[in-house]
C-alpha cells in the first residue's frame, strides 16, 4: 500500500510517498520533497498568508512530480492520496487539498482528509512500537497541547495554551531581541552561550495553577520590558537561557500534572514529544529526565519529522486506511480551525 501525502498548511510545501506492506507494522518513506518558504517570509518577521498560498500554488506540481520521480514509481502505483485539510492557513489548505483531490479523482483512488495535528501525533508510530493509549505534548509554532491519544482518531485535550503557542513565543522574543524568524533555533543557540551570571527572575505563568493549561503572554511581556530598558550582548545570552528554562519548567510542570492525573485511570506506557519545538535538544533532554523519573518510554521524532512535513500526513492516512475501508469524501472542505478532539 502506497500513499502520497501533501502538506501545505503553513509555510512548507511538502509531498511524500510512504509505503506500508501487508502484515508489517511500520512504514517506509520512499521519497519526500519539501520546499521551505522561510526565506520568503523572513523580511516580514513571520508568515504572510497570501504569500504562502501563492508559493504553494507555484511549487505543488513540481514537488509532487519530483517525489514520484525520486520514488521511481508512476502515479498509477499510488493506492491513496492524502492532504492536510486543517488546521492551518485557508489559502494553503485549499491548494494542497484540491490538488490531492484532483489526483484521487483522475486515478480513481481514495482521498483521505488528515488533521495536521493528527499527523504530528501519529508519525512516531511509523517506525516505533508505540501502543495506544499514550500521552503526548504537541508543541509547535501555532499549537501547544497536552493530549491523551486513545486511538488513531480519538484524542482528548488535557491542557492547552490560553494565548501564545511555544513556537510563537520563541519567534516573538527573537524578534524583540533583534533576530530573524524563525526564533526557536536562534534562542536555543543564544542560550548555549550563557554563563548564568545575570538573573532576571522571569515570571512562570500558571505554574501554581492546578489546571493543565499554559500561558506565555505574561512571560513574553516581561522579557520585552527587560529588553526595552537596554541590555548588553552577554545579558542577551543569559536572558535567552532563562527564558528557555522558564518555558521548559512550565511545560514540565503541566505534563507532570497530566501524568499524575492519569496514573490510576489509564494504562499509559509512553510519552511523545512532537511538533516543531520538539526538535529543541534542551527541551528533549528535560522531558527524557521526566519520563525516566515517571517510568515512561520517551520518544520524539527525528528533527525533520518534527517540523511540518508530508510524511506525517501520508502515515496518518495509512493509519486511517488500516482501520476503515478505502472510502473518499471529496465534498470535505478545509477547516482552518479544525480541532484534534473534534475528529
Secondary structure as UniProt FT lines:
FT   STRAND          2..7
FT   STRAND          12..19
FT   TURN            22..23
FT   STRAND          28..36
FT   HELIX           38..41
FT   HELIX           42..44
FT   HELIX           49..71
FT   HELIX           75..77
FT   STRAND          80..86
FT   HELIX           90..107
FT   STRAND          110..115
FT   HELIX           116..122
FT   HELIX           123..126
FT   STRAND          134..139
FT   STRAND          144..151
FT   TURN            152..153
FT   STRAND          154..161
FT   HELIX           166..176
FT   TURN            177..178
FT   HELIX           184..192
FT   TURN            205..208
FT   HELIX           217..228
FT   HELIX           233..262
FT   TURN            263..265
FT   STRAND          270..274
FT   HELIX           276..279
FT   HELIX           281..294
FT   STRAND          297..300
FT   HELIX           303..306
FT   HELIX           311..323
FT   TURN            330..331
FT   TURN            336..337
FT   HELIX           340..342
//
